[in-house]
Amino acid sequence: MYDVATPVKTRREKVGRDSSRFGRPEVMKLETVGVTEIRDVTLEEATRHIDRYLAKNPGTHYVGELVERLGLEPRIAFAAARKLIDKGRARLGRE
């Protein structure tokens, strides 16, 4: 059990900052950050947009991805996704 006053060490702190002893240099992976334009849509419009997107793009999708791809406000996107799940048009996935 963790004590609240004792911080949990990260993996980097456990192995140390120098990973050359493992035979390879430490590598940092960076992502490109873009700008997402948020459109002002109602919950019903967002639900229709997400439903259409899921129909055209089958597979597993994160709500954050829908926010970026469709330009939806995150709060509205989560509410619309919940509405689709409740209606049975989408399902909650677990990885």
N, C-alpha and C positions, 0 to 999 in steps of 0.2 A: 504494500500500500504506500502511496506517495504522501509525503508530508507537504502541506501547503507552503511552508516556509522554505523548503528545499527545492530549488529549481531542477528540472529534469534536463540532463545534458543531451545535446543533440549528437547525432552520429559524428559530425565533424569534430566536435569537442572530444568525443571518446577516442577517435583514431588520431587526433592531432591535425594540425593544419598542413603538415608536410606529408603528402602521401607518396613521396618518391620511394619510400621503403617498400612499396608494393610493386615497384617496377614500372609504374606509369605516372605521368604527371597529372595533377588535378585538373579536371576539365569543368568549365562552367558552361551550361547551356542557357542561352539567352533567347527570348522570344521577341519578335517584332510586335510593337504595339501600334495599333491603328486607332482611328477616330470613328466612333459609332454615332451616327445621327439618330436621335430619338424622335420618333413621330408621336404626335398627340392623337391617340385613338381611344375609343371607348373599350370597355371590357368585351362587349359583343363583337366589335370589329377585330380585336386582338384574337379572340377565340376563333373566328373565321380564318384569319391569316395563319394561325398556328395549325389549324385543322387542314388547310390546303397545303401548307408546307410539309406536314407529316405524310399526307397522301402522296405527294410528289417525291418525297425523300424518305423512303422506308428505312428503318433501323433505329438505333438508340441515339437520342439527342438530349443534351443538357438544356435546361431552361436558359442558362447563360448564352448558349449558342443561338437559341431562338431570339434572344434580346439583340445580339449582334447582327444576325442575318436579316431579321425582319425590322429592326430599328424600333423595338418596343421598350417601353419603360419597364424596368425589372419588376416592380410591384404588380403592374397590370399583367405582365407575362406569367408570373407565378400564379396569379388568380385565374387566368385563362387556362393554364395547364391543369390546375386543380379542377376546373369546371369540365374540361374534356375527360379527365380521369373519372370524375363522378358520373359522367354520362356514358362511360364505357367506350369512348372514341379513342382514348389513349390509355396506356397503363404505366404504372410506376415501375421503373426498372431498378434492379439492384446489380451492382457489379461485384 
